Amino acid sequence: FHGGNRYEIFFERFAEEIVLNRNRRAEDIQYWTQRYVDRLEHYARLAPYNWFNFYPFWD
């Protein structure tokens, strides 16, 4: 968010394909989940004020 009605949107390829191996499914899920979290963290650090609310949003 740049103020007013100005936004910037980022797109990136996360993976060509995600394959979960039956013999190591839990480890594969952990790996891909961590990769996703790492990308979210990257963008949250770029603009931290865009990722939280200071008012009772859910009330």
DSSP file (Angstrom, degrees, kcal/mol; ACC not computed):
  #  RESIDUE AA STRUCTURE BP1 BP2  ACC     N-H-->O    O-->H-N    N-H-->O    O-->H-N    TCO  KAPPA ALPHA  PHI   PSI    X-CA   Y-CA   Z-CA
    1    1 A F              0   0    0      0, 0.0     6,-0.3     0, 0.0     3,-0.1   0.000 360.0 360.0 360.0 129.1    0.0    0.0    0.0
    2    2 A H        -     0   0    0      4,-3.5     5,-0.2     1,-0.3     3,-0.1   0.292 360.0 -87.7-110.1   7.4    1.4    3.3   -1.0
    3    3 A G  B >  S+A    6   0A   0      3,-0.6     3,-1.9     1,-0.3    -1,-0.3  -0.046  95.4  26.0  99.7 153.9   -1.3    5.6    0.3
    4    4 A G  T 3  S-     0   0    0      1,-0.2    -1,-0.3    -3,-0.1    -2,-0.0  -0.394 133.1 -30.5  60.1-129.7   -4.6    6.7   -1.2
    5    5 A N  T 3  S+     0   0    0     -2,-0.1     2,-0.6    -3,-0.1    -1,-0.2  -0.091 106.8 118.5-109.3  32.6   -5.6    4.2   -3.8
    6    6 A R  B <   +A    3   0A   0     -3,-1.9    -4,-3.5     2,-0.0    -3,-0.6  -0.889  34.1 166.9-107.9 123.3   -2.1    3.1   -4.8
    7    7 A Y        -     0   0    0     -2,-0.6     2,-0.4    -6,-0.3    -2,-0.0  -0.912  25.1-147.3-129.6 155.9   -1.0   -0.5   -4.2
    8    8 A E        -     0   0    0     -2,-0.3     2,-0.4     2,-0.0    -2,-0.0  -0.997  15.3-162.8-123.8 130.1    1.9   -2.6   -5.3
    9    9 A I        -     0   0    0     -2,-0.4     2,-0.4     2,-0.0    -2,-0.0  -0.939   2.3-156.5-117.1 133.7    1.3   -6.3   -6.0
   10   10 A F        -     0   0    0     -2,-0.4     2,-0.4     2,-0.0    -2,-0.0  -0.905   8.9-175.4-110.8 135.9    4.1   -8.9   -6.2
   11   11 A F        +     0   0    0     -2,-0.4     2,-0.3     2,-0.0    -2,-0.0  -0.981   8.8 167.0-124.2 140.9    3.9  -12.2   -8.0
   12   12 A E        -     0   0    0     -2,-0.4     2,-0.5     0, 0.0    -2,-0.0  -0.990  41.3-104.9-150.0 149.8    6.6  -14.8   -8.0
   13   13 A R        -     0   0    0     -2,-0.3     3,-0.1     1,-0.2    -2,-0.0  -0.622  28.1-169.5 -75.0 124.0    6.7  -18.5   -9.0
   14   14 A F        -     0   0    0     -2,-0.5     2,-0.3     1,-0.3    -1,-0.2   0.899  65.6 -23.5 -81.4 -43.6    6.7  -20.5   -5.8
   15   15 A A        -     0   0    0      1,-0.1    -1,-0.3     3,-0.0     3,-0.2  -0.962  44.8-130.8-164.7 148.9    7.5  -23.9   -7.5
   16   16 A E  S    S-     0   0    0      1,-0.3     2,-0.3    -2,-0.3    -1,-0.1   0.893  97.4 -11.5 -67.6 -40.4    7.3  -25.5  -10.9
   17   17 A E        -     0   0    0     -3,-0.1     2,-0.6     2,-0.0    -1,-0.3  -0.973  59.9-143.1-159.6 143.8    5.7  -28.5   -9.2
   18   18 A I        -     0   0    0     -2,-0.3     2,-0.5    -3,-0.2    -3,-0.0  -0.963  22.0-177.6-115.2 117.9    5.3  -29.8   -5.6
   19   19 A V        -     0   0    0     -2,-0.6     2,-0.7     9,-0.0    -2,-0.0  -0.959  14.1-153.5-117.0 127.7    5.6  -33.5   -5.2
   20   20 A L        -     0   0    0     -2,-0.5     2,-0.3     8,-0.0     5,-0.2  -0.897  15.2-140.6-103.0 115.8    5.1  -35.2   -1.8
   21   21 A N    >   -     0   0    0     -2,-0.7     3,-1.1     3,-0.3     7,-0.2  -0.577   9.1-137.1 -74.9 130.5    7.0  -38.4   -1.6
   22   22 A R  G >  S+     0   0    0     -2,-0.3     3,-0.8     1,-0.3     4,-0.2   0.857 102.4  52.9 -56.4 -38.0    5.0  -41.1    0.3
   23   23 A N  G 3  S+     0   0    0      1,-0.2    -1,-0.3     2,-0.1     3,-0.1   0.691 124.9  24.3 -75.5 -18.2    7.9  -42.2    2.3
   24   24 A R  G <> S+     0   0    0     -3,-1.1     4,-2.5     1,-0.1    -3,-0.3  -0.139  76.3 137.4-138.5  41.1    8.7  -38.7    3.5
   25   25 A R  H <> S+     0   0    0     -3,-0.8     4,-2.8     1,-0.2     5,-0.2   0.905  73.6  50.7 -56.9 -47.8    5.4  -36.9    3.3
   26   26 A A  H  > S+     0   0    0      1,-0.2     4,-2.3     2,-0.2    -1,-0.2   0.907 112.2  47.5 -60.5 -42.2    5.7  -35.1    6.7
   27   27 A E  H  > S+     0   0    0      2,-0.2     4,-2.4     1,-0.2    -1,-0.2   0.896 112.1  49.9 -66.5 -40.1    9.2  -33.8    5.8
   28   28 A D  H  X S+     0   0    0     -4,-2.5     4,-2.5    -7,-0.2     5,-0.2   0.918 111.1  48.7 -64.6 -43.1    8.1  -32.7    2.4
   29   29 A I  H  X S+     0   0    0     -4,-2.8     4,-2.5     1,-0.2     5,-0.2   0.917 111.1  50.8 -62.5 -42.6    5.2  -30.8    3.9
   30   30 A Q  H  X S+     0   0    0     -4,-2.3     4,-2.4    -5,-0.2    -2,-0.2   0.919 110.5  49.9 -59.8 -43.9    7.4  -29.2    6.4
   31   31 A Y  H  X S+     0   0    0     -4,-2.4     4,-2.2     2,-0.2    -2,-0.2   0.945 114.5  42.1 -60.7 -50.7    9.9  -28.1    3.7
   32   32 A W  H  X S+     0   0    0     -4,-2.5     4,-2.1     1,-0.2    -1,-0.2   0.858 113.5  52.7 -69.7 -34.8    7.2  -26.5    1.5
   33   33 A T  H  X S+     0   0    0     -4,-2.5     4,-2.5    -5,-0.2    -1,-0.2   0.924 110.0  48.8 -63.8 -43.5    5.4  -24.9    4.5
   34   34 A Q  H  X S+     0   0    0     -4,-2.4     4,-2.6    -5,-0.2    -2,-0.2   0.892 109.1  52.8 -64.8 -39.1    8.7  -23.4    5.6
   35   35 A R  H  X S+     0   0    0     -4,-2.2     4,-1.8     2,-0.2    -1,-0.2   0.920 110.5  47.9 -61.3 -42.2    9.4  -22.1    2.1
   36   36 A Y  H  X S+     0   0    0     -4,-2.1     4,-2.3     2,-0.2    -2,-0.2   0.932 112.0  48.9 -63.0 -46.5    5.9  -20.4    2.0
   37   37 A V  H  X S+     0   0    0     -4,-2.5     4,-2.8     1,-0.2    -2,-0.2   0.893 108.1  55.1 -61.0 -40.6    6.5  -18.9    5.5
   38   38 A D  H  X S+     0   0    0     -4,-2.6     4,-2.0     1,-0.2    -1,-0.2   0.893 108.9  47.5 -60.6 -40.1    9.9  -17.6    4.4
   39   39 A R  H  X S+     0   0    0     -4,-1.8     4,-1.9     2,-0.2    -2,-0.2   0.907 111.7  49.8 -69.6 -40.8    8.3  -15.8    1.4
   40   40 A L  H  X S+     0   0    0     -4,-2.3     4,-2.6     1,-0.2    -2,-0.2   0.923 110.4  51.1 -60.7 -43.1    5.6  -14.3    3.6
   41   41 A E  H  X S+     0   0    0     -4,-2.8     4,-2.3     1,-0.2    -2,-0.2   0.909 105.9  55.9 -60.6 -42.0    8.2  -13.1    6.0
   42   42 A H  H  X S+     0   0    0     -4,-2.0     4,-1.2     1,-0.2    -1,-0.2   0.936 113.0  39.9 -55.4 -49.6   10.1  -11.5    3.2
   43   43 A Y  H  X S+     0   0    0     -4,-1.9     4,-1.5     1,-0.2    -1,-0.2   0.836 111.8  56.2 -73.8 -32.6    7.2   -9.4    2.1
   44   44 A A  H  < S+     0   0    0     -4,-2.6    -1,-0.2     1,-0.2    -2,-0.2   0.872 107.7  50.1 -64.8 -35.3    6.0   -8.6    5.7
   45   45 A R  H  < S+     0   0    0     -4,-2.3    -1,-0.2    -5,-0.2    -2,-0.2   0.806 105.1  57.4 -73.0 -28.7    9.5   -7.2    6.3
   46   46 A L  H  < S+     0   0    0     -4,-1.2    -1,-0.2     1,-0.2    -2,-0.2   0.881 130.9   8.4 -66.6 -37.0    9.3   -5.1    3.2
   47   47 A A  S >< S+     0   0    0     -4,-1.5     3,-1.9     1,-0.1    -1,-0.2  -0.543  71.4 170.0-143.9  71.5    6.1   -3.4    4.4
   48   48 A P  G >  S+     0   0    0      0, 0.0     3,-1.6     0, 0.0    -1,-0.1   0.787  74.3  63.5 -61.4 -29.0    5.4   -4.4    8.0
   49   49 A Y  G 3  S+     0   0    0      1,-0.3     3,-0.5     2,-0.1    -4,-0.1   0.616  94.1  63.3 -73.3  -9.3    2.6   -1.8    8.6
   50   50 A N  G <  S+     0   0    0     -3,-1.9    -1,-0.3    -6,-0.2    -6,-0.0   0.466  95.6  62.2 -86.5  -1.7    0.6   -3.6    5.9
   51   51 A W  S <  S+     0   0    0     -3,-1.6     2,-0.3    -4,-0.2    -1,-0.2   0.222  98.9  43.1-115.7  13.9    0.3   -6.8    7.9
   52   52 A F        -     0   0    0     -3,-0.5     2,-0.4    -4,-0.1     0, 0.0  -0.976  63.7-132.3-151.7 166.9   -1.5   -5.9   11.1
   53   53 A N        -     0   0    0     -2,-0.3    -3,-0.0     2,-0.1     4,-0.0  -0.945   2.9-161.9-122.4 143.2   -4.5   -3.9   12.4
   54   54 A F  S    S+     0   0    0     -2,-0.4    -1,-0.1     2,-0.0    -2,-0.0   0.107  75.6  65.7-106.4  20.0   -4.6   -1.5   15.3
   55   55 A Y  S    S-     0   0    0      0, 0.0     2,-2.7     0, 0.0     3,-0.2  -0.933 102.9 -88.2-136.3 160.8   -8.3   -1.6   15.7
   56   56 A P    >   +     0   0    0      0, 0.0     3,-1.3     0, 0.0    -2,-0.0  -0.375  53.7 169.3 -71.6  74.3  -10.8   -4.4   16.7
   57   57 A F  T 3  S+     0   0    0     -2,-2.7    -3,-0.0     1,-0.3     0, 0.0   0.848  72.7  44.4 -56.1 -40.8  -11.1   -5.7   13.1
   58   58 A W  T 3         0   0    0      1,-0.2    -1,-0.3    -3,-0.2     0, 0.0   0.461 360.0 360.0 -90.4  -1.3  -13.0   -8.9   14.1
   59   59 A D    <         0   0    0     -3,-1.3    -1,-0.2     0, 0.0    -2,-0.1   0.475 360.0 360.0 -82.6 360.0  -15.4   -7.3   16.6
